[in-house]
Amino acid sequence: MQNNHQLITTADGSHTLFHEALNETYHSKNGALQESLHVFIQNGLVNFINQNQVEKIHIFEVGFGTGLNAILTLKDAMTRNIKINFTCIEAYPLNIDTINQLNYLKEESAILKSLFNKMHHCNWNEWVGINEYFSIYKMENKLEHISTNELLKISHPFDMIYFDAFAPDKQPELWTTSIFKTMFDTMKIGSILVTYSAKGDVKRALREAGFIVKRLAGPIGKRHMLCAEKANSL
C-alpha cells in the first residue's frame, strides 16, 4: 500500500519525508543528512573499517526508505576503494516520483546522481551490481516476516546492520528481543549494529538478544545513539 508522503526540508537543508499514516518523518527534522552521516556512516561504516582490515563488507539495512543511507555508503565505498554487498528490507517502497523530489545529491557529481537513480530503479528481490564497488539486494517484505535462514540464503553473515526502522513508539513490533535475536544470528563475530534510538527498552532488548551495547553521542538534536556488538562467545 502506497502511503502519501509530504516533503519536508530539515534543519541542515536536506529533505525528509513525512509518513502520514505513522505521523512520523523518515529522518530527523534536525538534519536528515547529518543524522545519517553521524549514526550510520561515521559510527557505523567508518568505525567498523577503522577497526577491521577488510576488502569487502556485508551490510544489512532495516528500512531502505529514501535510500539516503545506501547512497552515502556507496559514496564512502568508492572513496575508500572497498566493496560492499548491501542487503536491505522495505515493506512499502517509495514511488519514483517521490524519490525524484529529494535533494540529497544536489551538490554531488552527475555520476553519483546516476548511481542513486540506478539504485532506485533496479529490480527488487535480486542482486544488482550498481557499480564495481557496490551491489544491492532490495527485499520488499516486512522484517517480522523474515527468518535468519532466509537472510543467510541471500547474503553472507553480516558485518554490520543499519537499524533504521521508524521509532519504537511508531513500530514497536520491530524493536523487540525477538527481532534483535534474528539480527544477532545473521551477524559475524565482531560485527556491529547501529541505530539512532537510545531508549531504555531498546537497550534492554538488544542485551537480551546477546549484544554488548554502548551508548554513543547522538547526532544534532539527540543526546545519544546506540552501537551494539556481537562479541566473541564465552
TIKEKE-862441 format. One line per field, with one value per residue (C-alpha): residue number from 1; x, y, z. Coordinates in steps of 0.05 Angstrom, whole numbers. Each point is the difference from the previous one (the first is absolute). Layout:
N
resi = c(NUM|...)
east = c(X|...)
north = c(Y|...)
up = c(Z|...)
% end
This chain:
234
resi = c(1|2|3|4|5|6|7|8|9|10|11|12|13|14|15|16|17|18|19|20|21|22|23|24|25|26|27|28|29|30|31|32|33|34|35|36|37|38|39|40|41|42|43|44|45|46|47|48|49|50|51|52|53|54|55|56|57|58|59|60|61|62|63|64|65|66|67|68|69|70|71|72|73|74|75|76|77|78|79|80|81|82|83|84|85|86|87|88|89|90|91|92|93|94|95|96|97|98|99|100|101|102|103|104|105|106|107|108|109|110|111|112|113|114|115|116|117|118|119|120|121|122|123|124|125|126|127|128|129|130|131|132|133|134|135|136|137|138|139|140|141|142|143|144|145|146|147|148|149|150|151|152|153|154|155|156|157|158|159|160|161|162|163|164|165|166|167|168|169|170|171|172|173|174|175|176|177|178|179|180|181|182|183|184|185|186|187|188|189|190|191|192|193|194|195|196|197|198|199|200|201|202|203|204|205|206|207|208|209|210|211|212|213|214|215|216|217|218|219|220|221|222|223|224|225|226|227|228|229|230|231|232|233|234)
east = c(0|30|-7|-2|64|13|68|33|65|39|46|62|-36|-9|-67|-39|-70|-58|-37|-72|-25|53|2|76|58|49|60|14|-30|64|36|-12|69|39|-39|16|73|8|-38|10|62|47|-21|-18|39|61|4|-1|51|48|-2|3|44|-53|-5|-75|-55|-69|-52|-74|-45|-67|-42|27|-48|28|66|40|41|12|27|44|28|13|35|45|16|23|43|33|4|-37|-57|-67|-57|-61|-63|-60|-73|-59|-74|-27|48|-5|-22|50|-36|10|74|12|-19|55|59|53|48|-9|74|25|27|-43|30|-25|-68|-3|18|-54|-50|24|-7|-72|-19|33|-42|-22|15|63|73|18|69|-5|74|66|-2|-73|-52|-70|-56|-65|-50|-73|-26|-13|58|-44|-15|73|39|75|4|-34|49|60|-24|6|65|61|-5|-1|58|-47|-74|-30|-63|-40|-72|-51|2|-17|-65|-21|22|8|-3|68|38|-9|48|-26|17|68|14|-13|49|51|-4|14|63|74|39|27|-55|-40|-71|-11|-65|-22|-45|29|-65|7|-47|44|63|-31|-26|68|34|-51|14|74|32|49|-31|36|-33|34|-9|-60|-9|-22|-66|11|43|16|0|17|54|-9|55|-4|60|38|-39|18)
north = c(0|67|53|74|36|73|28|38|40|-16|47|-16|14|-73|-31|-51|-29|2|-67|20|-68|-5|75|-5|24|-46|40|50|69|26|-21|-62|-1|14|-54|-53|20|0|-63|-47|23|28|-44|-59|-9|42|-27|-71|13|33|-61|-54|-16|-18|4|-16|17|-31|49|-9|61|-2|53|17|59|58|-36|54|-48|-44|55|28|-70|-7|67|-21|-66|36|47|-57|-49|-55|-45|-2|-49|37|-39|41|-10|46|-16|58|25|73|17|31|67|8|-20|49|58|-14|48|-44|3|71|15|-68|-23|-22|-70|-6|26|-52|-55|23|-2|-70|-24|21|-26|-69|-62|-22|-68|-14|20|60|29|76|9|-37|19|-10|-55|3|-49|36|-43|21|-31|13|-14|-39|-49|-15|-56|-7|-55|42|57|-47|-29|69|24|-22|14|75|43|57|16|69|-4|59|-20|51|19|-52|34|-1|-71|-36|-68|12|18|-65|-51|-50|46|17|-74|-12|57|-29|-69|29|36|-19|1|71|31|61|26|75|38|71|-23|-2|-16|-43|-54|-4|-8|-55|-37|2|-26|-55|-20|-9|67|41|69|67|68|52|74|11|43|72|2|-66|-12|-73|-57|-73|-46|-74|-51|-75|-18|-66|-56|-17)
up = c(0|-21|53|-15|19|14|-19|57|1|63|41|-42|-65|-21|-11|38|-10|48|3|11|23|55|14|-4|-43|-35|27|55|-9|32|-64|-42|-32|64|37|-52|-4|76|18|-58|-37|54|59|-44|-64|15|71|-26|-55|50|45|-53|-60|-52|-76|-3|50|6|26|16|5|34|-35|-70|-4|-40|-14|36|43|-61|-45|56|9|-74|-2|58|-33|-63|40|39|-58|37|-22|35|-6|25|19|22|16|-12|10|-41|-54|-19|-70|-49|-4|75|-5|-56|46|51|1|33|-59|-23|11|-22|-68|-58|9|72|-20|-55|50|48|-57|-20|72|3|-69|6|12|69|30|-41|3|-45|-10|4|-15|12|74|19|-10|29|16|16|36|-4|64|74|47|48|-57|-15|34|12|-51|-54|11|-2|-66|-30|31|38|75|11|23|17|8|-10|43|-28|11|21|74|53|18|-73|-18|67|-35|-31|64|38|29|-51|-59|29|11|-74|-16|49|-33|-69|22|3|65|9|-43|22|-2|2|12|15|57|71|37|62|-29|-62|40|42|-61|-34|63|7|-72|17|-20|39|-3|2|3|-44|-11|-45|-62|6|38|36|61|-15|-51|8|-26|14|-11|-10|42|5|32|71)
% end
